[in-house]
């Protein structure tokens, strides 16, 4: 069948919206009519070749839609099911079977290889193969082929124009807090970066019962919005040493911290902001080879834990429904981060995301 899709063709180039041929689902796959999909920083850095992903390729990895066809051997899905799409995993390696599919030993190939294991793609432009299966889904298309393990069935009343970002960006921020840091009631946490991932982390910290939530950024308007959403303290890193400001708020440092920026200097600030035996998490993506330094001489005696976390160390089929329930209960109002764009305005969505004027763009088909 034919479908419209946004194709990444070269670093920095605008996405090319064109009509492609899309396969029928093969064993282990679903065909999904995509209703909406989030725009994530990862889509931008892959388009710009921070990681060597083959082009041309259909990106997009925060999709939500309706199952149109079910491939051979797939159970648990039927035509008409509503799904949120997350990353792909093998389900068989030691990490998957231990409940950590985001660290699947085949994660890179399944999510960044943009090919099936046999080398084929689900999209073609005439005789030209176009990369598919990005993060298991390639959701910058009106119809796409999805690895069934990457799909999460959701209730029929789920608003598909909102929930796609739960498959990556919001899962990353919230999961890093709820699954990895696990702050208890009355605890303190600092979040570095007030983008969608950082805001999701902050909302999750509120849901966990943390009572001191410090947001750190250099954009005053974003900090003000963070306070509106529930931050208890703000640190404007452009107004002086961020660590000094933070420790003035929380003497001795915070128990937990989350760096969503991927900026080496900010990673050092996060480590320096932690209290004795504190736990910090890095989720921000940086270019391959990026180095960050911390003062190991001073920090050795603190007993810190520093973790590198992918996708919030979540099990999507458990965690995405959990976030939906928190939203329904009013405890995770992620809808306030979202602005909708028609699919044809994908360029504007990426520009607004890069400029910081929109926290979480969502393309609607």
C-alpha positions in Angstrom: 0.0 0.0 0.0 1.0 3.7 -0.3 1.6 6.1 2.6 2.8 9.6 3.1 6.0 9.8 5.1 8.7 12.4 6.1 12.0 11.2 4.9 15.4 12.3 6.3 17.9 12.6 3.5 20.9 14.5 4.7 22.3 16.2 7.9 20.5 19.5 8.5 18.2 19.1 5.5 14.4 19.6 5.8 12.4 16.4 6.0 11.0 15.5 2.5 7.3 14.5 2.7 6.7 12.0 -0.1 4.6 9.0 -0.9 6.2 5.6 -0.2 5.3 2.0 -0.6 4.9 0.3 2.7 5.0 -3.5 3.2 2.4 -5.8 4.7 3.5 -6.9 8.2 5.8 -9.9 8.3 6.0 -12.4 11.2 6.4 -10.5 14.5 5.1 -7.2 13.1 2.0 -5.0 13.0 0.9 -2.4 10.5 -0.3 0.6 12.3 -2.2 3.7 11.1 -0.4 6.4 13.0 -2.7 9.0 14.6 0.0 11.2 16.1 3.7 11.1 17.0 5.9 13.2 19.1 9.0 15.1 17.9 12.1 14.2 20.0 15.6 15.6 20.2 16.8 12.2 19.2 15.1 12.5 15.8 17.0 15.7 15.2 20.4 14.3 16.2 19.9 11.2 14.1 18.8 13.3 11.1 22.0 15.3 11.7 24.1 12.1 11.9 25.4 12.3 15.5 25.0 8.5 15.2 25.7 6.9 11.8 22.2 5.8 10.9 21.8 5.1 7.1 19.8 7.6 5.1 17.3 8.0 3.4 15.2 6.9 6.4 11.8 7.5 8.0 12.4 8.6 11.6 9.9 9.2 14.4 9.7 7.1 17.6 6.9 8.5 19.8 4.0 7.2 17.8 0.4 6.3 18.7 -2.2 4.8 16.4 -4.5 2.0 15.5 -3.5 -1.6 14.4 -4.6 -2.2 10.8 -3.0 -5.7 10.2 -1.3 -8.3 12.3 1.6 -10.4 11.2 2.0 -14.1 11.5 2.8 -15.4 14.9 1.8 -12.2 16.7 -0.5 -12.7 19.7 -2.2 -10.2 22.0 -3.1 -7.7 19.2 -6.1 -7.5 16.8 -7.2 -5.1 14.1 -8.6 -1.9 15.7 -6.5 -2.0 18.9 -5.1 1.3 20.0 -1.4 1.2 20.7 1.5 3.4 21.9 4.8 2.5 20.2 8.1 2.3 22.1 11.6 1.0 21.5 12.3 -2.5 20.1 14.0 -5.3 22.0 14.6 -9.0 21.4 12.9 -10.4 24.5 15.4 -13.2 24.8 18.8 -11.9 25.9 19.9 -11.8 29.6 18.9 -8.1 29.9 15.5 -8.6 28.4 14.7 -11.6 30.5 15.9 -9.9 33.6 13.3 -7.1 33.1 15.6 -4.5 31.5 14.6 -4.5 27.8 16.0 -1.0 27.3 19.4 -2.5 27.7 18.7 -5.3 25.2 22.0 -6.7 23.9 20.6 -6.1 20.3 19.2 -2.7 21.1 21.4 -0.7 18.7 20.6 -2.9 15.7 16.9 -3.1 16.4 16.5 0.7 17.0 19.2 2.4 15.0 19.9 -0.2 12.2 16.8 1.0 10.3 16.6 -2.5 8.6 15.1 -5.8 9.5 17.5 -8.5 10.6 17.5 -9.8 7.0 18.5 -6.4 5.7 15.1 -5.5 4.2 13.2 -2.3 4.8 9.4 -1.8 5.1 9.5 1.4 3.0 10.4 1.8 -0.7 10.4 4.8 -3.0 10.2 3.1 -6.3 13.2 0.8 -6.4 15.0 2.7 -3.6 14.9 1.2 -0.1 14.1 3.7 2.6 15.1 3.0 6.2 12.3 1.7 8.5 11.9 0.3 12.0 13.6 3.3 13.6 13.1 2.6 17.3 11.1 -0.3 16.2 8.5 2.0 14.5 9.5 4.9 12.1 6.4 6.8 13.0 6.9 9.9 10.8 4.5 8.1 8.4 0.7 7.8 8.2 1.1 4.0 8.1 4.0 2.1 9.4 5.3 -1.3 10.2 6.1 -1.9 13.9 7.9 -4.6 15.7 5.1 -6.2 17.8 7.3 -6.1 20.9 7.6 -2.4 20.5 3.8 -1.8 20.7 1.8 -1.3 23.9 -1.9 -1.9 23.8 -3.9 0.9 25.6 -7.6 1.3 26.4 -10.0 2.4 23.7 -10.7 5.7 25.4 -7.0 6.7 25.4 -6.4 10.1 23.6 -4.0 9.0 20.9 -3.1 12.7 20.1 -1.5 12.9 23.6 0.1 9.6 24.5 2.7 9.0 21.8 5.5 10.8 23.8 5.1 8.3 26.6 7.0 5.9 24.3 10.3 7.8 24.6 10.8 11.3 25.9 8.3 11.3 28.8 9.1 7.7 29.6 12.8 8.6 29.8 12.3 11.5 32.3 9.6 9.9 34.4 11.2 6.4 34.3 14.6 7.7 35.4 12.9 9.1 38.5 10.4 6.4 39.3 12.3 3.3 38.2 16.0 4.3 38.9 16.2 7.2 41.4 13.1 6.3 43.3 12.9 9.3 45.6 10.7 8.7 48.6 8.2 11.0 50.2 9.9 14.1 51.7 13.0 13.7 49.6 15.0 16.3 47.6 15.8 16.2 43.9 17.4 18.5 41.3 16.6 18.4 37.6 19.0 20.0 35.2 17.2 21.0 32.1 13.6 22.1 31.7 12.8 20.5 28.3 10.1 17.8 28.0 12.3 15.1 29.6 13.2 17.3 32.5 9.6 18.4 33.1 8.5 14.8 32.9 11.1 14.0 35.6 9.8 16.8 37.7 6.2 15.7 37.4 7.3 12.1 38.3 9.2 13.5 41.4 6.0 15.2 42.5 4.0 12.0 42.0 6.6 10.2 44.1 6.2 12.5 47.1 9.4 14.5 46.8 9.0 17.8 48.6 12.1 19.7 47.5 12.2 19.8 43.7 14.8 22.2 42.3 14.8 22.9 38.5 18.0 24.2 37.0 18.2 26.0 33.6 19.3 29.2 31.9 15.9 30.2 30.4 13.8 32.2 32.9 10.5 31.6 31.1 11.0 27.9 31.2 11.9 28.0 34.9 8.7 30.0 35.6 6.7 27.3 33.8 8.4 24.7 35.9 7.3 26.5 39.1 3.8 26.6 37.7 3.9 22.8 37.2 5.1 22.2 40.7 8.8 22.9 41.1 9.5 24.2 44.7 12.8 26.0 43.9 14.4 27.4 40.8 18.1 27.9 39.9 19.0 30.2 37.0 22.4 28.9 36.0 23.0 32.1 33.9 22.9 34.2 37.1 25.9 32.6 38.8 27.4 29.3 39.9 24.6 26.7 39.7 26.0 24.4 42.4 26.4 27.3 44.9 22.9 28.4 44.2 21.5 24.9 44.6 23.4 24.2 47.8 22.1 27.5 49.2 18.6 26.1 48.7 19.5 22.6 50.0 22.5 22.8 52.4 24.6 19.7 51.9 23.2 18.9 48.5 20.2 17.0 47.1 19.6 13.3 47.6 18.8 12.8 43.9 19.6 14.5 40.6 18.7 14.2 36.9 20.8 15.6 34.0 18.7 15.8 30.9 21.1 18.0 28.9 24.0 15.8 27.8 26.2 18.9 28.3 29.6 17.9 29.9 29.7 20.9 32.2 26.2 20.3 33.4 27.0 16.7 34.2 29.8 17.9 36.5 27.4 20.3 38.1 24.9 17.5 38.7 27.6 15.4 40.4 28.7 18.3 42.6 25.2 19.1 43.6 24.6 15.7 45.3 24.6 15.1 49.0 26.7 12.3 50.6 25.6 8.9 49.1 23.4 10.8 46.6 22.3 9.3 43.3 22.6 11.1 40.0 21.3 10.0 36.6 22.4 11.1 33.1 19.9 10.7 30.3 20.8 13.5 27.9 22.3 12.3 24.6 25.7 13.6 23.5 27.8 13.1 20.4 29.8 9.9 20.4 33.2 10.5 22.0 32.0 13.4 24.2 34.0 13.5 27.4 32.9 14.9 30.8 35.2 15.5 33.8 34.3 15.3 37.5 36.5 15.9 40.5 37.1 12.3 41.6 39.5 13.5 44.3 36.8 15.5 46.1 33.9 13.1 45.4 35.6 9.9 46.4 34.5 10.2 50.0 30.9 11.0 49.2 29.8 7.5 48.2 27.9 8.9 45.2 26.2 6.8 42.6 26.2 8.0 39.0 24.0 6.1 36.5 23.7 6.3 32.7 20.1 5.5 31.9 18.3 4.7 28.6 14.5 5.1 28.2 14.0 5.3 32.0 15.0 1.7 32.4 11.3 1.0 31.7 9.4 -2.1 30.7 7.1 -0.2 28.3 4.1 -2.6 28.6 4.1 -2.0 32.3 5.3 1.6 32.5 3.3 3.3 29.8 -0.1 2.2 31.2 1.2 3.3 34.6 1.9 6.8 33.3 -1.6 6.9 31.7 -3.2 6.0 35.0 -1.2 8.7 36.8 -2.4 11.2 34.2 -6.0 10.1 34.6 -5.6 10.6 38.4 -4.3 14.2 37.8 -0.8 13.3 39.1 1.1 13.4 35.9 -0.3 16.3 33.7 2.0 15.8 30.8 -0.6 17.2 28.4 0.5 20.7 29.5 3.9 20.1 27.8 2.3 19.3 24.4 1.6 21.5 21.4 0.0 19.9 18.3 1.2 20.5 14.7 -0.3 19.2 11.4 2.0 16.6 9.8 2.8 19.0 6.9 4.3 21.5 9.5 7.0 19.0 10.6 9.6 21.6 9.8 8.0 24.2 12.1 7.7 21.6 14.9 11.4 20.8 14.7 12.3 24.5 14.6 10.1 25.3 17.6 11.6 22.4 19.5 15.1 23.5 18.8 14.3 27.1 19.8 12.7 25.9 23.0 9.4 27.6 22.3 7.6 24.3 22.3 8.5 21.7 24.9 6.9 18.7 23.2 5.7 19.0 19.6 3.3 16.3 18.5 2.5 15.8 14.9 -1.1 14.9 14.1 -2.1 13.0 10.9 
